Amino acid sequence: MTGVMVSRRLRWTSWIVPWLLVAACTGEADRTAPGLRDPVDPTAGADVTTAAVVGGTVRYGLREEPDTLNPWASDAIDTVLPVSHALLAPLSRARPDGTIEPWLLASDPQASADGAAPFEVVYDLHDDARWSDGHPIDGRDLLFTLEQCRQRRSTELAVLPCDAVDARRSTADGTRATVVFERPVAGWRQPLAGLPVLPEHRLRGVDPAALQERLP
């Protein structure tokens, strides 16, 4: 009796197990998570170019709210600079390969040949550089930004040699700014190299607190 029951169980098991395996495989093949699509070839559409879009909204994910949009008046540089770089242009910027690309600059800054103090650095900007309100970006904006740098509240920008700039002898003439340094400065290229330039015509006399929400 026992032998007959075991034999029957084995026969049933030998038929049920293969059927379950087939059903399971079929179920896996047909199962598709809602909303998922077939993988897309990463090279597809590589030759397609997209026209520039005017307007729209860009959202930045930051770990905390910037205390101001003025990078020279903030101690939270890691949150202010990403937003400032989206709103304000620098004199130059770094390429992915580490080389420097002039941005607002029309040419490389030219320093006095002897390098003795006081020495001058001449910055020439692009003639067609404009702020979003159409106002030209000129040498006065550079001198105003250096002034903000000298008065900075940011401890993270304290390494910049802005305090060596002689504001009384530095001059602006159209798109050219001649910056006079009172003493030899090894890193004279640093003060404005990759940091945002501020619009003097909009921010002169404006309380830094006014930049907590927007640029005027």
C-alpha positions in Angstrom: 0.0 0.0 0.0 2.7 2.4 0.9 4.7 1.5 -2.2 1.7 2.3 -4.4 1.1 5.7 -2.8 4.8 6.7 -3.1 4.7 5.6 -6.8 1.6 7.7 -7.5 3.2 10.7 -5.7 6.3 10.5 -7.8 4.3 10.3 -11.0 2.3 13.4 -10.0 5.4 15.3 -9.0 7.2 14.4 -12.2 4.3 16.0 -14.1 3.6 19.0 -11.9 7.2 20.3 -11.5 7.9 20.7 -15.3 4.6 22.4 -15.7 5.3 24.9 -12.9 8.7 25.6 -14.4 7.2 26.4 -17.8 4.6 28.6 -16.2 7.2 30.5 -14.2 9.4 31.1 -17.2 6.4 32.3 -19.2 5.3 34.6 -16.4 8.8 36.2 -16.2 8.9 36.8 -19.9 5.5 38.5 -19.9 5.9 40.5 -16.8 6.6 44.2 -17.5 6.8 46.8 -14.8 4.3 49.7 -15.4 5.8 52.7 -17.1 9.0 51.0 -18.2 10.1 51.0 -21.8 12.5 49.0 -23.9 16.1 50.1 -23.5 17.1 53.0 -25.9 20.3 52.9 -28.0 22.5 55.5 -26.4 23.9 56.4 -29.8 20.4 57.0 -31.4 19.9 60.5 -32.4 23.5 61.5 -31.8 23.6 63.6 -35.0 20.4 65.5 -34.0 21.0 69.1 -32.9 18.6 71.0 -30.7 18.0 74.7 -31.2 18.6 77.1 -28.4 15.5 77.8 -26.3 14.7 81.3 -25.1 13.0 81.6 -21.8 12.0 78.8 -19.5 12.9 77.9 -15.9 16.1 76.3 -14.5 15.9 74.8 -11.1 19.1 74.2 -9.0 19.2 71.6 -6.2 21.2 73.1 -3.3 21.7 71.7 0.2 20.5 75.0 1.7 19.1 78.3 0.7 21.7 81.0 -0.4 21.8 83.9 2.1 22.4 86.3 -0.8 23.0 86.3 -4.6 26.2 88.4 -4.1 29.1 85.9 -4.0 31.4 88.5 -2.4 29.0 89.1 0.5 28.4 85.5 1.5 30.1 82.9 3.7 28.1 80.1 2.0 30.1 80.0 -1.3 29.2 76.4 -2.0 25.5 77.4 -2.3 25.9 80.9 -3.7 28.4 80.3 -6.5 26.3 77.8 -8.5 23.4 80.3 -8.7 25.7 83.3 -9.2 27.4 81.5 -12.1 24.0 81.0 -13.8 23.2 84.7 -13.5 26.5 86.4 -13.9 29.4 86.0 -16.3 33.1 85.7 -15.3 36.1 87.1 -17.1 37.2 83.6 -18.0 36.3 80.0 -17.2 38.0 76.7 -17.0 37.5 74.1 -19.8 37.1 70.4 -18.9 40.7 69.8 -19.8 41.9 72.4 -17.3 42.8 75.1 -19.8 41.4 78.7 -19.4 38.9 80.1 -21.9 38.4 83.9 -22.0 34.7 84.7 -21.6 34.0 88.4 -21.0 37.7 89.0 -21.9 38.5 89.8 -25.5 42.2 88.9 -24.8 44.5 87.8 -22.1 45.2 90.4 -19.4 48.4 92.3 -19.9 50.6 93.1 -16.9 53.5 95.5 -16.6 56.7 94.1 -18.0 58.9 94.8 -15.0 56.4 93.5 -12.4 57.7 96.0 -9.8 55.2 97.5 -7.3 53.1 99.2 -8.1 52.3 97.4 -11.3 49.4 97.5 -13.7 47.2 94.9 -15.3 45.0 95.8 -18.3 41.8 94.0 -18.9 40.0 94.4 -22.3 36.4 93.2 -22.5 34.4 92.2 -25.6 32.8 95.3 -27.2 29.5 93.5 -27.6 29.2 92.1 -24.1 25.9 93.2 -22.6 23.9 92.7 -19.4 20.4 91.3 -19.7 18.9 94.8 -19.7 21.1 95.7 -22.7 23.5 97.9 -20.8 27.2 97.4 -21.9 29.5 95.4 -19.6 32.5 97.7 -19.2 35.6 98.5 -17.1 33.5 100.1 -14.4 31.9 96.8 -13.7 35.3 95.2 -13.2 36.4 98.0 -10.8 33.2 97.8 -8.9 33.5 94.0 -8.5 37.1 94.4 -7.2 35.7 96.9 -4.7 33.2 94.3 -3.6 36.0 91.8 -3.3 38.1 94.2 -1.1 35.1 94.7 1.2 34.1 91.0 1.1 32.5 89.3 4.0 33.3 85.8 2.6 36.1 84.1 4.5 36.3 81.5 1.7 37.5 84.2 -0.7 40.0 85.7 1.7 42.8 84.1 -0.3 42.2 86.4 -3.2 44.6 89.4 -3.4 41.9 92.0 -3.8 43.3 94.0 -0.8 46.4 94.8 -2.9 44.4 96.7 -5.5 44.8 100.5 -5.4 41.3 101.7 -6.1 42.4 105.4 -6.4 44.7 104.7 -9.3 42.8 102.0 -11.0 40.8 103.4 -14.0 38.1 102.4 -16.4 37.9 103.6 -20.0 35.0 102.0 -22.0 35.6 98.2 -22.1 39.1 98.6 -20.7 40.0 98.5 -17.0 43.5 99.2 -15.8 44.0 97.7 -12.4 46.9 98.9 -10.2 48.3 96.6 -7.6 50.1 98.3 -4.7 52.5 95.4 -4.1 53.8 92.4 -6.1 51.2 89.7 -6.3 52.0 86.3 -7.6 48.4 85.4 -8.2 47.3 88.6 -9.8 45.3 86.6 -12.4 43.1 85.2 -9.6 40.8 88.0 -8.3 38.3 87.9 -11.2 39.5 84.9 -13.3 36.5 82.6 -12.7 34.3 84.6 -10.3 31.2 86.5 -11.3 31.4 90.1 -12.4 28.8 92.4 -10.9 26.7 95.1 -12.7 27.9 98.4 -11.3 25.0 100.3 -12.8 22.4 98.2 -10.9 24.2 97.5 -7.6 26.1 100.7 -6.8 24.6 102.0 -3.6 22.3 99.0 -3.1 22.2 97.3 0.3 23.6 93.7 0.0 20.5 92.5 1.8 18.5 93.5 -1.3 20.2 90.6 -3.1 18.8 88.0 -0.8 15.9 87.2 -3.1 16.9 88.5 -6.6 19.2 90.7 -8.5 17.7 94.2 -8.9 
